[in-house]
Amino acid sequence: MNHFACRLLAATALIAPAGGAMATTVTGWNLENVVVEAGPLTDGVTYSSPVYDRDVTGGTTGAATNGAVTYSPPEAGGPGIKIVTNGPDLKPSIDIPNCIMASSSSSCEGDFQSGKRFKLRMDAAAPIDLVFDTGAGSALDGTVTEQPYQIFAKLKNNTGSSLSGFTAELGFGVGADFIAATLLDQITLAPLVGGDPATQFPFGLFGDASTSSNHDLDGFFAPATAGFNADFAGTTIASTAMYGPYEALFGDWMTLADAPEGYFWDNDGDAETDAILMAWLRPDGEWEQRRAEDLGEATPTTPFTVAEADLVSAGYLAGPIEDVVNLNLNAYVAFGASYDDGRAFTIRVTGIAADVPLPGGIALMAGALGLLGGLARRRRKG
């Protein structure tokens, strides 16, 4: 067993005793409380699979939805989430055979920007219940009885107001019938091993390129990562204080309606890769450019004010900087030796409303402009 697997087993030891040769596997996303787009699907269009608080196989009358899983072909297709068990071993440096990910053509060990993260749009600061079916399967190596599944998720704040954080909770059932899981149920949420954070705002906006093999430019707003610290308590994850420079710029977790505008450069003409953020609209109403073109690449430049007409003339594309509302979530779902194979489980995600919602263009952003700089690749579709 490699070093990665040893550390993961230590993290999940409360429910994962050694022994046996069978394991619980996640067999699929249960769609009984989801409405799925019938299709056909069109490339470049964003679709959603609304998640309801009850079974809607007979219709949505009386049901409520607080969010949806979204996807955009050709990066990903419907319904928005897929399960991979014993996926291909593509990279010797990592060991992720099983995962809950976006319904793209990628796999658990897929390349950077290959569309691995499923996107959960949070439309209200209220529970969103994702249900997954399970069954029995072969153990990974014959020495343990559980197969952990890495969660590749992106949470999008579309609630209309700022959030102070979130919770993720394991349980059974949906809506008013939801029952929280305990360790006696032999299922847990575990943090990633190897120092990866549980949450992180996209690296393209906040990150140090010298620490990444996937980025060659620092974060657009700051050369430091940002996100929420998180407490893992067996069957729950609860965000705590923010880390990094996000809070100094934007305050609480911003909602999509307040996201600042930007101009992006589609430097490779490929709709499946992320366009590069070149400039943004500051809270004082001035456009500020933070990178320039150099032989087909974006390069850092001292920030300077620029006329919007010049950005248009350069062929850049206007749009909201959506990644300021996107939060990557990283965790494992692990099963114990006596988990009830065949019993569906629920991952309930709930946004926590901030005490005082912060409007767009807040003054504290302007105060931080002279302190934070740098550049990075913009992730438009995640």
N, C-alpha and C positions, 0 to 999 in steps of 0.2 A: 504494500500500500504506500502511495507517495506521501510527501510531506503535507500537501494540500488536504488529502483525505483524512490524515491523522488529526489535523487541527479541526476539521469540520466535525469529526466524531466527538472530539472533546467538547465542542460547543453544544452538541446535542445529546450529551451523555445522559441527561436526566431521563430521556425516554427511549434511548437507543442502545439497549444492552446487546452484547455480542451473542452470536449463536444462531443456528437456523440457516435455511437456504432459500426462504421465500421472503418476499417483501411486498409492501403496498406500493402500487403505482397509481399515478393520476392518469385517468383514461380519457378525459375530455372536459371541456367547459360545458356545464349544464345550462341549456338555453331556455328552461321552462319559465324563467322570469325575465327573459330578454326578447325584444323584437328585432329580428334580423332583416336587413335590406334584401328584397327579393332579387334585385338586379334586372337587367345586366348592368355592370359597373363600368364607369367611364374613367379613363386615366386622368389624373389631375383634379378630380373631384373628391372632397372629403365626405365620407359617409359615417353614420353613427349606428350603433346597436344600443338603444336605450335599455337601461337596467331598472326593473320595477321592484316594488316591495311585496309582490305576491306572484303566484303562478298566472301567466298571461297566455297560456296556450289556447284558452277559450276566448280571448279578447282582453282589452285593457280597461274595460269599464270598472270604475272604482279603484283602479290601481294608480299609484303615484311613482314618479321617477325622480331621482335626485342627481342622475348623471348617466353617462354613456361611455362605451368604448368606441373610439373613433379610429378610422383608417383611411388611407388615401392610396388607391392604385396609381402606379404600378409598384410602389414601395411595399404595400401590404393589401391584402384582400379581406373579404368578410369571412367570419363575423367579427374579426378583430383580435381574437386570442386563439392560440393553439398550444397543444402540449407536445413536448418532445421527450421521449423516454429512450435511453440508450442511444442517443444521437451519435453522429460520426465524431471520431477523435481527430479534429482538424489541427490542433495546436498542442505540441508536446509540453509547452510551458504551463498550460492550464488543464483542469480536469472538471468539465461541466457536462456530464452525459445527459442530465435531465433538467428540464426547465419549463416554466410557464412564460410564454413570450408572445409577440405579435404574430398574426397569421400571415407571415411573409415567407419568402423562399429561403430565408436564412435558417440557421440552426443555433443551438446553444453556444457553440464556439465559433460562430460566424464572424466575419470581418467587421471592423469599425464601419459605421454608417451602413450596415446591411439590413437595417430595419428590425432589430431584435426586440425593442421595447414596445409593449402594448401601451396604448394611450388611454388613460382613464380621465375623462372630462368631468370635473366636479361642478355640477350646476347649482348646488345648494350645500350649505354647511349642515349636512344631514347624512345618514348612513347610505352607502351604496354596497349592495351585497352581491359578490361574485361567487357562484357556486361551482364546485368541481366534483366530478364523479371519480370514483376510485375502484380498483380491483387488485387482485393478487398477481404477483410477477416474480421473476427470478431476482435474487440479490445480486449486488454489484460484484462481489468477490467471494461469496460464500462464508464470510466471517461476520457479517452484520445483517441485521434483519430490516434495515430501512434504506430507502433511496431518497436522499434529499433532492428537492427541486428548487433550482434558483429562480427567483421571481425577477423578471426584467420588466419593470413598470415605469411609466412616466405619469405623474399626477399633474393635471392642468387645472388651475384655479379659474373657473368660469362662473363663480357664485355671484358676481356683481359687487362684492366687497372684499376687503383684505382678510386674510386668514392669519391666525397666530400659530398655526401648526396643524397636525393631523393625528389620528390614531388608526392603527390597523389591528384587527382582532379576528382570531379564529373562532368559529362556532359552527352551528348547524341550523339550517332553515333560513328564512328571509323575513324581512319586515317585522311585524309584531310577533311572529313565531320564532324569531331568532333566539337561540340559546347559546350562551358563551361557552366555549370549550375550556376544559381544565387539563392539567397534566395527566389526570387519570384517563383522559380520552386518548392518550398516546399520540398526540400531534402537537407540534410546536413551531414557532417562528424563531429562526436563529440568524444571527448576524453573519455577514461574509467574513471570511478569514483573510489574512494577508494584509490587513490595514486599509482595505477599501471602505469608504464611508457608507453608512446606511442610506443617507440621502445626499444629493448634491444638485445644485442648480447647474445647468449645462456648462461644460468646460469652455465652450466657445465664448461665453460672456465673462466667466470667472475661472481663471486657471493659469498655471505656470507651465509654459510649453517645455521647459527643461525637465519637467517631471513626467512628461507624457510621450509615449511612442506614436500617438495618433495625431498630435497637433504640432504645428511648427510656428504658431503665433500665440502669444499670451492672450489672456482673456480681454475682450473688448473693453470692459469696464475696469478690470483690475487683474494683475498677475497673481492672483491667489484664489483658491477654491472657496466655495461658499455653500451653505446648506443649513439643515437643522441637525443638531445632535439628537440622538434617539436612545431611549431606554428600551431594552428587550426584557420582557418579564414572562418568559415561557410561551404563552399563547397570545401575547400582545406586543405591539410596538407603539410607543408614545413619543412624539417629538418633544424636545425640550428647547433650550435656548438656541438661537442661530449661531453659527460660526462663520467667519470670513466677512467680507466687505459688503455683502448684499444689504444688510440692515442699514448701514450708513448711507447708502444711496436711495433705497426705496422704502425703508421702514418694514412693516409687516409684509407677508407674502402677497404680492400684488395680484389683483384680478385682471382678467384679459381686457376688460373695457378701459382700464387705466394704463395699459402697456404703451410705452413711448413709440413713436413712429421712427422708422429707419429707412435707409436706402441700401440695397443689396446688389452685389455683382455676381452674375451667373457666369463665372469665368471659364467653365468647361462646357457649357451648353447641355449639361446632363440633368434632366429633371429629377433623377433619383439621388443626386448628391446635393449637399447643402450649398446654397448661395452664400456668398461672403458678405458680412455686414461691413459697410464702408463708412457710414455716417449715421448720426441720429439727431433727432429733434430735442434739444435741451429744454428744460423747464422754463427758461427765459424766452423761448420762442425762436432761438437761433439754431440753424443747422450747423453741426460740428462734424468735420471729417477727421477720422483717426487713422486712416491707412490710405495708401496710394498704390497704383498699378506699376509693376516693374516686370517686364518680359513675361506677362501672363500670370504673374503671381502678385498677391497682396503683400505689401511690406509696411511695417510701422512707419508712422510719420508723426511729427509733433502736432497735436490737435490744433485745428484752425477752423474758424467760421467760414462758411461757404454759402453761396446763393443756391437755393433749391434748383433754379434753372440750370446751373452748372452740373448738378447731379443728374438731372434728366438728360442733359446733352451728352453726358458720359455713358448713357445707356443703362444706368442703374435702375433697379426696380424698387418701387415704394411699397411699404407694408409695415404692419406692426411688428415690433420685436417680441414675438410671442415667447421666446425662451425665458423672459423675465418672470413668466407665470408658470413655467414648467419645472417640476421637481422630480429628479430621478430617484426611484426607490429600489434598494437592493436588499434582499433577504433570502433566506431559505425556508421552505416548508419541509419539515422532517417528520417521519412516522416512526412510532415505536413498534416493538415486536408484536404487541397484541392489539394493534389498531384494528378496528372492525372493517376488514376489507369489503368493499362494496358500499360503504357508508359515505355519502356525499358530504363534503365539508364546505364551509363558507369562509371567504376572506371579506370581512366588513371593513370598508375604508370610510372614515368620517373626517371632514374638514372642521376645524375649530375656528369659529368666527372671532375676529379681533374685537377688542372692546371698543375701539374707535376706528372705523374704516378710514383708510387714507385715500384721498382723491388723487387723480393723476396730476403730475407736475408739482409734487410737494416740494416745499422750500428746502428741505434738507438735502434733496438731490443736488441743488445748485451749490450748496456749501461743500459738497464732496467732490465736485468736478475738478478742482485744482489739486486734489490729493490722490485721485485714482486714475490710472491710465492703462495703456496697453491695448493689445489687439488680439483677436482670435477668430476662428472660423465660426460662422453663424450656422446653427442647426435649425433650419426652417421647419422641417417635418419630424425632427427628432431622430 
